[in-house]
Amino acid sequence: MRTTILLLALAAVFGQDRPDPMTPDPAGPRPIAAGRSPFMEELTWMEVRDALKAGSDRVLVAAGGIEQNGPYVVTGKHNVVLRATTRAIAERLGNALIAPIIGFVPEGDFDPPSDHLKYPGTIGVAEETFRRLVADVCRSLKVNGFKHLFLIGDHGPDQEGLEQVAAELSKQWAGGPTTIHYIREYYDEDDGVSAWLAAQGLKEVDEGLHDSFVMEAQMMVVDPATVRMKERLAAGKFRINGIDLSPAEKTIEWGRKIVDYRAERTVAAIRKTLGR
């Protein structure tokens, strides 16, 4: 018994200064060439570190949602759209990365279920939970070393929480090296897109499916399977709100234009905010 205690004591003393072999060196060299992606989840921690050192100290924090979107579109509609729009925004900013898209957002009441939570496949969180989640994501990014955080939401119920979190953290971080901004223009321009398309002859007639040409065209830029293109073509239902989605190439071209439209206006709003 005494021998065991002595050995444990010696191990504790002599092992104190030994580095943990599983702990990486934060300043260590990258052993391979860096991969390239604006999405943080597609980068290694070393690639994120080196991007920060190279000046990519701006980060987009985007909230989407997981909800029913009619019979043709996947429940992650907003998250899919954000894959296209955040990339376009980051490319235009030139020195920005994209935090993992926040998919868990308010979707209605649980008991009794309301709004989208009446439908299978919808996953919602309480407003308080959403705000705390967004705040902790932002605090993590601050610890990472990002200097400017920009919050955007593709889903209506996300907006109030994002704005509140940005306001609260901005007060807490006042005078420090990190700033945080809610960019309302991103979501507001979603409505502006419809008017812009209507002026070019693409006017939608709402069919009540919680779906639209605007959203589907953006989703098809990422992956036509997310709007069930093949299945709808086979069933003769490849249209939405009075607009034919065939040929797919034309709709994808419109989708890129919509993404560019939203990205340009969002970047203008970000630059204006930084200018202030």
C-alpha positions as CSV (number, residue, x, y, z in Angstrom):
1,M,0.0,0.0,0.0
2,R,2.8,2.4,1.0
3,T,4.7,1.6,-2.2
4,T,1.7,2.4,-4.3
5,I,1.2,5.7,-2.6
6,L,4.9,6.6,-3.0
7,L,4.8,5.7,-6.7
8,L,1.7,7.9,-7.3
9,A,3.3,10.8,-5.5
10,L,6.5,10.5,-7.5
11,A,4.5,10.3,-10.7
12,A,2.6,13.5,-9.8
13,V,5.8,15.4,-8.9
14,F,7.9,14.3,-11.9
15,G,5.0,14.6,-14.4
16,Q,4.1,18.2,-13.5
17,D,6.3,19.8,-16.2
18,R,5.7,17.3,-18.9
19,P,3.5,18.6,-21.8
20,D,0.3,16.8,-22.6
21,P,1.1,14.9,-25.8
22,M,-2.6,15.4,-26.9
23,T,-2.5,19.2,-26.5
24,P,-1.5,21.0,-29.7
25,D,0.8,24.0,-29.7
26,P,-1.3,27.1,-30.5
27,A,1.7,28.6,-32.2
28,G,2.9,25.5,-33.9
29,P,3.5,25.4,-37.7
30,R,0.9,23.9,-40.0
31,P,2.2,20.5,-41.2
32,I,0.4,20.7,-44.6
33,A,-0.7,23.4,-47.0
34,A,-3.9,25.1,-46.0
35,G,-7.3,24.1,-47.4
36,R,-9.5,26.9,-48.7
37,S,-13.1,27.6,-47.7
38,P,-14.9,30.6,-46.1
39,F,-16.8,28.2,-43.9
40,M,-15.1,27.7,-40.5
41,E,-16.5,24.2,-40.1
42,E,-14.6,23.2,-43.3
43,L,-11.3,24.5,-42.0
44,T,-8.9,23.0,-39.4
45,W,-8.2,25.0,-36.3
46,M,-4.8,25.9,-37.7
47,E,-6.3,27.2,-40.9
48,V,-8.7,29.4,-38.9
49,R,-5.8,30.6,-36.8
50,D,-3.7,31.5,-39.9
51,A,-6.6,33.1,-41.6
52,L,-7.0,35.4,-38.6
53,K,-3.3,36.2,-38.6
54,A,-3.6,37.0,-42.4
55,G,-6.3,39.6,-41.6
56,S,-9.5,37.7,-42.0
57,D,-10.8,39.1,-38.7
58,R,-14.4,39.5,-39.7
59,V,-17.0,36.8,-39.3
60,L,-20.6,36.2,-40.3
61,V,-22.9,34.7,-37.8
62,A,-26.0,33.5,-39.7
63,A,-29.2,32.0,-38.3
64,G,-31.5,29.9,-40.5
65,G,-34.1,27.4,-39.3
66,I,-35.5,23.9,-39.6
67,E,-39.2,23.9,-40.4
68,Q,-41.9,22.9,-42.8
69,N,-41.7,24.6,-46.2
70,G,-44.4,23.0,-48.2
71,P,-44.3,19.6,-50.1
72,Y,-41.4,20.3,-52.3
73,V,-38.7,22.0,-50.3
74,V,-36.4,20.5,-47.5
75,T,-36.9,21.6,-43.9
76,G,-33.5,23.2,-43.9
77,K,-34.5,25.7,-46.6
78,H,-33.1,28.8,-44.8
79,N,-29.8,27.0,-44.0
80,V,-29.4,26.0,-47.7
81,V,-30.0,29.6,-48.8
82,L,-27.5,30.8,-46.3
83,R,-24.8,28.5,-47.8
84,A,-25.1,30.6,-51.0
85,T,-25.6,34.1,-49.6
86,T,-23.0,34.0,-46.8
87,R,-20.4,32.7,-49.3
88,A,-21.2,35.6,-51.6
89,I,-21.1,38.1,-48.8
90,A,-17.8,36.8,-47.5
91,E,-16.2,36.8,-51.0
92,R,-17.2,40.5,-51.4
93,L,-15.9,41.5,-48.0
94,G,-12.6,39.7,-48.8
95,N,-11.4,39.3,-45.3
96,A,-14.3,37.3,-43.6
97,L,-15.1,33.8,-42.5
98,I,-18.5,32.2,-41.9
99,A,-19.4,30.7,-38.5
100,P,-21.4,27.4,-38.6
101,I,-25.0,28.3,-39.6
102,I,-27.3,28.4,-36.5
103,G,-30.2,26.1,-37.4
104,F,-31.9,25.9,-34.1
105,V,-34.2,28.9,-33.9
106,P,-37.7,29.8,-32.5
107,E,-40.4,28.0,-34.5
108,G,-43.5,28.4,-32.3
109,D,-44.9,27.1,-29.0
110,F,-44.5,23.5,-27.9
111,D,-47.6,22.8,-25.9
112,P,-49.9,23.2,-27.6
113,P,-47.8,23.3,-30.8
114,S,-48.2,26.4,-32.9
115,D,-46.8,27.8,-36.2
116,H,-44.4,25.4,-37.9
117,L,-44.2,23.1,-34.9
118,K,-47.5,21.7,-35.9
119,Y,-45.6,19.9,-38.7
120,P,-43.2,16.9,-38.4
121,G,-39.6,17.8,-39.2
122,T,-39.7,21.2,-37.6
123,I,-37.2,21.7,-34.7
124,G,-37.6,24.8,-32.6
125,V,-36.1,26.3,-29.5
126,A,-37.4,28.8,-27.0
127,E,-36.6,32.4,-27.6
128,E,-34.4,32.5,-24.5
129,T,-32.5,29.4,-25.7
130,F,-31.9,30.9,-29.1
131,R,-30.6,34.1,-27.7
132,R,-28.3,32.3,-25.3
133,L,-27.0,30.1,-28.1
134,V,-26.3,33.0,-30.4
135,A,-24.6,34.9,-27.5
136,D,-22.3,32.0,-26.7
137,V,-21.4,31.5,-30.3
138,C,-20.4,35.2,-30.5
139,R,-18.5,34.9,-27.2
140,S,-16.6,32.0,-28.7
141,L,-15.7,34.0,-31.8
142,K,-14.5,36.8,-29.6
143,V,-12.2,34.4,-27.7
144,N,-11.0,33.1,-31.1
145,G,-9.7,36.6,-31.9
146,F,-12.3,37.9,-34.5
147,K,-12.6,41.7,-34.4
148,H,-15.9,42.3,-36.1
149,L,-19.0,40.1,-35.9
150,F,-22.0,40.5,-38.2
151,L,-25.3,38.9,-37.3
152,I,-27.8,38.1,-40.1
153,G,-30.9,36.0,-40.2
154,D,-32.7,34.4,-43.1
155,H,-35.8,33.5,-41.0
156,G,-38.3,36.0,-39.8
157,P,-38.6,35.0,-36.1
158,D,-34.7,35.1,-35.8
159,Q,-34.5,38.9,-36.3
160,E,-35.5,40.2,-32.8
161,G,-33.3,37.8,-31.0
162,L,-30.3,38.6,-33.2
163,E,-30.8,42.3,-32.8
164,Q,-31.1,42.0,-29.0
165,V,-28.0,39.8,-28.6
166,A,-26.0,42.3,-30.7
167,A,-27.2,45.2,-28.6
168,E,-26.4,43.5,-25.3
169,L,-23.0,42.2,-26.3
170,S,-22.1,45.5,-27.8
171,K,-22.6,47.2,-24.4
172,Q,-20.6,44.5,-22.6
173,W,-17.7,44.8,-25.1
174,A,-17.7,48.6,-25.3
175,G,-14.2,50.0,-25.5
176,G,-12.7,46.6,-26.3
177,P,-11.2,45.3,-29.6
178,T,-14.2,43.4,-30.7
179,T,-17.4,44.9,-32.2
180,I,-20.7,43.2,-33.0
181,H,-23.4,44.3,-35.4
182,Y,-26.9,43.1,-36.4
183,I,-27.4,43.7,-40.1
184,R,-31.1,44.0,-40.6
185,E,-30.7,44.9,-44.3
186,Y,-29.9,41.3,-45.1
187,Y,-33.5,40.1,-44.2
188,D,-35.2,43.3,-45.4
189,E,-33.7,42.8,-48.8
190,D,-35.5,39.5,-49.0
191,D,-38.7,41.4,-49.5
192,G,-37.0,43.8,-51.8
193,V,-36.0,41.0,-54.1
194,S,-39.7,40.2,-54.9
195,A,-40.3,43.7,-56.1
196,W,-37.1,43.7,-58.1
197,L,-38.1,40.4,-59.8
198,A,-41.6,41.7,-60.4
199,A,-40.2,44.7,-62.2
200,Q,-38.4,42.2,-64.6
201,G,-41.6,40.2,-65.3
202,L,-41.3,37.5,-62.6
203,K,-44.3,38.2,-60.4
204,E,-45.3,35.5,-58.0
205,V,-48.9,34.6,-57.0
206,D,-48.8,33.1,-53.5
207,E,-50.1,29.6,-53.4
208,G,-50.0,29.4,-49.6
209,L,-47.3,26.7,-49.4
210,H,-44.7,28.7,-47.4
211,D,-42.5,28.4,-50.5
212,S,-41.5,30.8,-53.3
213,F,-39.6,31.2,-56.5
214,V,-37.2,33.5,-54.7
215,M,-36.2,30.9,-52.2
216,E,-36.2,27.9,-54.6
217,A,-34.0,29.7,-57.1
218,Q,-31.4,30.4,-54.4
219,M,-31.5,26.8,-53.1
220,M,-31.0,25.5,-56.6
221,V,-27.7,27.4,-56.7
222,V,-26.5,25.1,-53.9
223,D,-28.3,21.9,-54.8
224,P,-31.4,21.3,-57.0
225,A,-32.1,18.1,-55.0
226,T,-33.1,20.4,-52.1
227,V,-36.2,21.4,-54.0
228,R,-36.8,17.9,-55.3
229,M,-36.2,18.8,-58.9
230,K,-36.2,15.3,-60.4
231,E,-39.3,14.2,-58.5
232,R,-41.3,17.2,-59.5
233,L,-40.3,17.0,-63.1
234,A,-41.5,13.4,-63.1
235,A,-44.8,14.5,-61.5
236,G,-45.2,17.5,-63.7
237,K,-45.0,19.9,-60.8
238,F,-41.8,21.8,-61.3
239,R,-43.3,25.2,-60.8
240,I,-44.1,27.4,-57.8
241,N,-46.4,30.4,-57.3
242,G,-47.2,30.6,-61.0
243,I,-43.6,30.5,-62.2
244,D,-42.2,27.6,-64.2
245,L,-38.8,26.4,-62.9
246,S,-37.8,24.8,-66.1
247,P,-35.3,24.9,-67.6
248,A,-33.3,24.4,-64.4
249,E,-30.3,26.3,-65.8
250,K,-32.4,29.4,-66.2
251,T,-33.8,29.2,-62.6
252,I,-30.3,28.7,-61.3
253,E,-29.1,31.8,-63.2
254,W,-31.9,33.7,-61.6
255,G,-30.8,32.2,-58.2
256,R,-27.3,33.6,-58.7
257,K,-28.7,37.0,-59.5
258,I,-30.8,37.0,-56.4
259,V,-27.9,35.9,-54.3
260,D,-25.7,38.6,-55.7
261,Y,-28.5,41.2,-55.2
262,R,-28.8,40.3,-51.5
263,A,-25.0,40.0,-51.0
264,E,-24.3,43.4,-52.5
265,R,-26.8,45.2,-50.4
266,T,-25.7,43.4,-47.2
267,V,-22.1,44.2,-47.8
268,A,-23.0,47.8,-48.4
269,A,-24.8,47.9,-45.1
270,I,-21.8,46.2,-43.4
271,R,-19.4,48.8,-44.8
272,K,-21.7,51.6,-43.8
273,T,-21.9,50.2,-40.3
274,L,-18.1,49.9,-40.0
275,G,-17.8,53.4,-41.3
276,R,-20.0,54.7,-38.5
